[in-house]
Amino acid sequence: MKFSIIIAFIFGITLSITSCKKADVQFGSEWLTSGNTQIVRVDSFSPTLTTAFLDSFVTSNKGAMLIGSYNDPYFGRLTSESYFEVTPPAYYDIFSQTTFDSIKIILKPNSFYYGDTTKAIHFSVNQLAEKIVSKNYDNSNQYYNNQSFVIGNNLGTETKILNPYRKDNIEITLNNSFGQGLLKILQDPNNTIMKTSKDFMDYFYGINIKTNTNDNTLAGFSDTVIMRLYYTKGAIVPENKTVDFTVSNRIHQFNHITADRSNISNTALKNISAINNEVPSSLTGNMAYDQPLSGLMTKIHFYSINDIQKQPYFVKILKAELILKPVLGSYNFDSYKIPPALRLSTSNPLNQLLGDILSVGGNGSSAVQTGNLYIDYLNSANTQYSYDLTPYIKSLLNNPTGINNGLLLTPPFPEFQNEASRILIGDSHNPDAKAQLVIYYAAVQ
């Protein structure tokens, strides 16, 4: 009876292949044979990995301020500072008989951090010396990671310890003279600076917040930052009051990000640029670097995939699975966490992101693949991301010119622009983190 069940199972698999009704089949063994039909498993068509350079990307209107600096032994020093405008509240003539108390910037953490949060962060708040105005030739009114504006007077500094789990607000006290000047304008009913947002923007261009370049924490904050002026009203019965200046034009809030790779040990990456925009993993220790926020992405090519059609008795690809592993010793679960999700996107020779690699469900619905991360806490060598590349590999066989374009590995949006997660991916020659393309194909003798 048991033998009959096995024969019936094999016959059913064979019938599904010869009738071509199913594109993918779940296989549990390396070879399944029935008559003249075989299902063959191969992993010899190894992916080729490079580290690709990302020249610039939009950081405005993303809902997050990224502030700080930290040094990574593999990726170098990553630094981010934020630019934004504030507008006054609706004006009311209620500031007679008031005295100044203090003025503060209030930042609201958004739970993202990278680096060592046990170390202090040295915040510096600065007034802009020029307006935030688009300098793009396409007039898109978008702002990029490599853009900045002239900084003027320092408004205040503060040293803080970030507690990312409690989400405590970070309050930075600004100079009294600055706050007193704002209250003086509010006290004068004939002064029009506070009457409209436009008038105020002509007077006060905006704010820059940054930290010391030798700090070791990069932190994320909500773009709902507040500049709060504290004052007292009344002489006989004094009342403590506040007035808030808020971010109203989120298009003009963006992060300026720099990466200094001058001191990293891997010399091949020091000169990566828009001209020298890809470095083979063979020159970087059999691994590819991935941290888009610092301008580095892992790129994957399948240059030899067309040779699969030269395999004996090849008929068609049934399933193609890409397995990527983080390099052992390059990450931990505290300061240098690996990303929980990584998407694969089609690209072009300029390393521009195009369409995402999708997975198709049983009901025909599709979703962006994010790597199906498996973490083995007992044996780190088994930790891996896996992707179903069946449709993509089939498309390369139908259109061989697409082989030169490759796939880019990046975090999903909005983490792509707002977080510093990084990972080192082993290539097909890395002994501890081998990248593999596992293919199942039908062969008929």
LINNOR-V633098 format. One line per field, one symbol per residue. burial: I if it has 24 or more other C-alpha atoms within 12 Angstrom, else O. A space follows every 50 residues. Layout:
burial: ???
This chain:
burial: OOOOOOOOOOOOIIOOIIOOOOOIIOOOOOOIIIOOIIIIIIIOIIIIII IIIIIIIIIIIIIIIIIIIIIIIIIIIIIIIIIIIIIIIOIOOOIOOIII IIIIIIIIIIIIIIIIIOOIIIIIIIIIOIIIIOOOOOOOOIIIIIIIIO IOIOIIIIOIIIIIOOOOIIIIIIIOOIIOOIIIIIIOOOOOIIIOIOOI IOIIIIIIIIIIIOIIIIIIIIIIIIIIIIIIOOOOOOOOOIIIIIIIII IIIIIIIIIIIOOOOIOIIIOIIOOOIIIIIOOIIIIIIIIIIIIIIIII IIIOIIOIOOOOOIIIIIIIIIIIIIIIOIIOOOIIIIIIIIIIIIIOII IIIOOIIIIOOOOOOOOIIIIIOIOOOOOOIOIIIIIIIIOIIIOIIOOO OIIOIIIIIIIIOOIIIIIIIIIIIIIIIIOIIIIIIIIIIIIOO
